[in-house]
Amino acid sequence: METEYESNELNDFCGEVGIKRETTVAYTPEQNGVAEKKNRTIIEATRAMLHDQGLPMFLWGEAANTTVYLQNRSSYQALNFKTPEEVFTSKKPDVLYIFMFDIGFHLPL
């Protein structure tokens, strides 16, 4: 039985571009330690940004998007100090426009 993520087309594409696929048993996220660690890192950074700036929880989605955006433009030792964006596109990302997460948002009292 082929599932959405197990198609021959996807397997062929991943092989062509050098993506190593590892499957897990359905509904057992604990088998995928790498993804679980990355998700935990995103959640912790998102909480830290919201807390540091005193922002309300309804901005969780924006903070999480910002977290992932920044992580994709941060260098990693495992990538020979390149960014994921740079590895994926072969271009250094422009980060001159990135400012502190505090966007000047304040709720009225």
C-alpha positions in Angstrom: 0.0 0.0 0.0 1.4 3.4 -1.0 0.7 6.3 1.2 0.9 10.0 0.4 4.5 10.2 1.6 5.6 6.8 0.2 5.0 7.3 -3.5 7.5 6.2 -6.1 7.5 9.7 -7.5 8.5 11.2 -4.2 11.1 8.5 -3.6 12.6 9.2 -7.1 12.7 12.9 -6.6 14.4 12.6 -3.2 17.0 10.3 -4.7 17.7 12.7 -7.6 18.3 15.7 -5.3 20.2 13.7 -2.6 17.6 13.7 0.1 17.9 10.7 2.5 14.4 9.6 3.6 13.8 7.7 6.8 10.3 6.5 7.5 8.7 5.8 10.9 5.7 3.8 12.0 2.5 5.9 11.8 1.5 7.8 15.0 4.8 7.3 16.7 6.6 10.7 16.6 9.0 9.6 19.3 10.7 7.5 16.6 11.8 10.7 14.8 14.2 12.2 17.3 15.6 14.8 14.9 12.2 16.3 14.0 11.1 16.2 17.7 14.3 18.0 18.8 13.8 20.7 16.0 10.1 21.2 17.0 11.1 21.6 20.7 13.8 24.1 19.7 11.3 26.1 17.7 8.7 26.1 20.5 11.3 27.1 23.1 12.6 30.0 21.0 9.0 31.1 20.3 8.1 31.1 23.9 11.3 33.0 24.7 10.5 35.7 22.2 7.0 36.2 23.4 8.0 36.3 27.0 11.0 38.6 26.4 8.9 41.2 24.6 5.8 40.7 26.8 3.7 39.9 23.8 0.3 38.1 24.0 -0.2 34.5 23.1 -2.4 35.3 20.1 0.9 36.3 18.4 2.2 32.7 18.8 1.9 32.0 15.0 3.8 35.1 14.0 6.5 34.4 16.6 6.9 30.8 15.5 7.2 31.9 11.8 9.8 34.4 12.9 11.7 31.7 14.8 11.8 29.4 11.8 12.7 32.3 9.4 15.6 33.3 11.6 16.8 29.7 12.1 16.9 29.2 8.4 19.2 32.2 8.1 21.5 31.3 11.0 24.7 29.4 10.4 25.2 25.9 11.8 28.4 24.1 12.5 27.0 20.9 11.0 26.6 22.8 7.7 30.2 24.0 7.7 29.0 27.3 9.2 26.6 27.9 6.3 22.9 28.7 6.7 20.2 26.3 5.7 19.0 29.0 3.2 22.5 29.2 1.7 22.8 25.4 1.4 19.3 25.2 -0.2 19.6 28.1 -2.7 23.5 28.4 -3.0 23.2 32.1 -2.1 24.0 33.9 1.1 20.8 35.2 2.6 20.4 39.0 3.0 19.9 39.7 6.7 20.6 43.4 6.8 16.8 44.1 7.1 16.3 41.9 10.2 15.6 43.8 13.4 14.9 42.9 16.9 11.6 41.0 17.4 10.1 43.9 19.3 7.9 45.3 16.6 6.6 48.1 18.8 3.3 46.2 19.3 1.6 47.1 22.5 -1.9 46.2 23.5 -4.1 49.1 24.7 -5.0 48.9 28.4 
